[in-house]
Amino acid sequence: MAWWRVVLLLALAARPAVSYFNLFLSQPEVRKLMGLPAELFYVREGVINEYAFKFVVPVPAQVHKLHFTWENLAGRPLPYTVSVDIGDPSALSGSLNISRTGDIPVGGSQTWALALHCGPYDAEVNLALRVNVSLSRRNTTSLDFRRKKICLKEKSGYPGPEEVLVATSGSGAGGRVFYAAVGCACAFVAAVCVLVAAYYVRDGKSRRHRDPLQESRGLSSAGSVERGPGATAGPGPGQTFLSPKTPPPASAGGSTSSYRRLDDRPARELHERIQEITVQRCRVRLLSVEMEGTFGRVYRGSYHEEGTAVPRDVLVKTAAEHASQAQVALLLREGLMLYGLSHQALLPVLGVSIEERGAPFLLYPHTGYRNMKRFLLRCKLNSEGPPRALTTQEVVEMALQAAKGVQYLHRKRLVHRDLAARNCVVDDELRVQVTDNALARDLFPQDYHCLGDNENRPIKWLAIESLLNKSFTTASDVWAFGVLLWELTTLAQQPYVEVDPFEMASYLRDGYRLAQPINCPDELFAVMAYCWAMSPDERPTFGQLIVCLQEFHTQLTRYV
């Protein structure tokens, strides 16, 4: 493994910097975080390894301290400041064993630590550590370290009813978990080949078609959900993953028709559609920021339509000033996914503003709806009183609305590809609308991971065929709907919280699935389990899901 040391020490994208100090992770620290026998230099003899700062390094649940080592090479004290920014202070706090301001000592190296203290519930929390070193009055080197801490109740001193992993009888341990250093390594290797691969990736994306619809798939009876032959019973409250036996893959079949996504249509057609819904920027007024990411923001605003006396409330999605051209183009493509559609369970784009000055705007009607994932988390962590637990009846009603919205998409020969709570909105009456996924990667970065292919994907919501082959069909939307239903019953708990994204495909291949949440009825969990059948042909259609959920809802309300 000596070549890892060489790769980690090479500054592939390094630039000269007047930084007369070393800052690195020792070999034990790299082994603890990444499982590699190497040192990782962020600053080495006045050269900053900027490539190393591009990655968000996961911190496993059992690791509670991050150690850094620095060495002063200037021969005089170097003033520094250290700050820690934690994305969710209610779930994680941090403390340093050095002062936040001081001097890097002269002579020898010094190792210091950031201690991480998890809160009383499971979470994945992003944190940023900034180190500023002043070389002179006008010369300051700023270093930003990004980490993602995995917090589990049983690893944090808060006992909980769930274990992390459960291997079913007759199965192995499921393989060892490789942490995200493998992702860093893959990215290092990919960087060498990026110029060659870019052409083929771009060419492949331009020709990609959707897979055929398969409306004839499903269960033997559209009106019931039964466990497949040999399926295991729902696990007890102490399990997080289970290994159900899914039916063997059926032979490929179905329709041979195919269709294209909006972002695969010719640029001329896309331009014409943008022109149809273009609004004047002077008619849009931004009032307050609803959500904000690194490269985009969601505003609450008003839109004064021509010929109307009273402006209407709108939500405005826009890219930040420093967003790249590619990020702006992605915002437009994904934001126009639901253009021209009309359904009570869908939130289509209302208008778009593209002008030479400023970033483009996407306008959406706003009638009191808010992001579903944030709503569910607020139900779990209500600061104004006890948590608001959703009843089973409310969960089924919300799931039914989302299912009807996606069924409408499929009838229009569209595949959503990123169905999740973060891409739905809900109001105080629990009315649900499915939205596009524009800005979702930026607003919910903890839900997306890159597997070394320079493409952030919702790994833990994807069907097995989407993970392995990037194949998206109506059946893969069904799989994601099962995870959405699991999010509803757990109030937006992170799925597969302890499984490394690089290991997801092997875990799913081995038969592991999300386990039955606490207080989730068997009938509702059976719907989830069928959504996660290994073979796409064995999964129900949304029409069948709606029938099953409606019948279960009828049973729940029969005696109310």
Stockholm file with secondary structure:
# STOCKHOLM 1.0

chainA/1-560         MAWWRVVLLLALAARPAVSYFNLFLSQPEVRKLMGLPAELFYVREGVINEYAFKFVVPVPAQVHKLHFTWENLAGRPLPYTVSVDIGDPSALSGSLNISRTGDIPVGGSQTWALALHCGPYDAEVNLALRVNVSLSRRNTTSLDFRRKKICLKEKSGYPGPEEVLVATSGSGAGGRVFYAAVGCACAFVAAVCVLVAAYYVRDGKSRRHRDPLQESRGLSSAGSVERGPGATAGPGPGQTFLSPKTPPPASAGGSTSSYRRLDDRPARELHERIQEITVQRCRVRLLSVEMEGTFGRVYRGSYHEEGTAVPRDVLVKTAAEHASQAQVALLLREGLMLYGLSHQALLPVLGVSIEERGAPFLLYPHTGYRNMKRFLLRCKLNSEGPPRALTTQEVVEMALQAAKGVQYLHRKRLVHRDLAARNCVVDDELRVQVTDNALARDLFPQDYHCLGDNENRPIKWLAIESLLNKSFTTASDVWAFGVLLWELTTLAQQPYVEVDPFEMASYLRDGYRLAQPINCPDELFAVMAYCWAMSPDERPTFGQLIVCLQEFHTQLTRYV
#=GR chainA/1-560 SS CHHHHHHHHSCTTCEECCCCEEEEECHHHHHHHHCCSSCEEEEETTEECGGGGGSCEEECTTCCEEEEEEEECSSSCEEEEEEEEESCTTTEEEEESSCSEEEECBSSEEEEEEEEEECSSCEEEEEEEEEEEEEETTEEEEEEEEEEEEECGGGTTCCCSCCSCCCCTTCCCCCCCCCTHHHHHHHHHHHHHHHHHHHHHHHHHHTCCCCCCCTTCSCSCTTCCCCCTTCCCCCCTTCSEECCCCCCCCCCCSCCCCCCCGGGSCHHHHHHHHHHTBCCGGGEEEEEEEEECSSEEEEEEEECCTTCSSCEEEEEEEECTTCCHHHHHHHHHHHTTTTTCCCTTBCCCCEEECCSSSCCEEEEECSSCEEHHHHHHHHHSCTTSSCCCCCHHHHHHHHHHHHHHHHHHHHTTCCCSCCSGGGEEECTTCCEEECCCTTHHHHCGGGCEECSSSCEECGGGSCHHHHHHCCCCHHHHHHHHHHHHHHHHHTSCCTTTTSCGGGHHHHHHTTCEECCCTTCCHHHHHHHHHHTCSSGGGSCCHHHHHHHHHHHHHHHHTTC
#=GC SS_cons         CHHHHHHHHSCTTCEECCCCEEEEECHHHHHHHHCCSSCEEEEETTEECGGGGGSCEEECTTCCEEEEEEEECSSSCEEEEEEEEESCTTTEEEEESSCSEEEECBSSEEEEEEEEEECSSCEEEEEEEEEEEEEETTEEEEEEEEEEEEECGGGTTCCCSCCSCCCCTTCCCCCCCCCTHHHHHHHHHHHHHHHHHHHHHHHHHHTCCCCCCCTTCSCSCTTCCCCCTTCCCCCCTTCSEECCCCCCCCCCCSCCCCCCCGGGSCHHHHHHHHHHTBCCGGGEEEEEEEEECSSEEEEEEEECCTTCSSCEEEEEEEECTTCCHHHHHHHHHHHTTTTTCCCTTBCCCCEEECCSSSCCEEEEECSSCEEHHHHHHHHHSCTTSSCCCCCHHHHHHHHHHHHHHHHHHHHTTCCCSCCSGGGEEECTTCCEEECCCTTHHHHCGGGCEECSSSCEECGGGSCHHHHHHCCCCHHHHHHHHHHHHHHHHHTSCCTTTTSCGGGHHHHHHTTCEECCCTTCCHHHHHHHHHHTCSSGGGSCCHHHHHHHHHHHHHHHHTTC
//
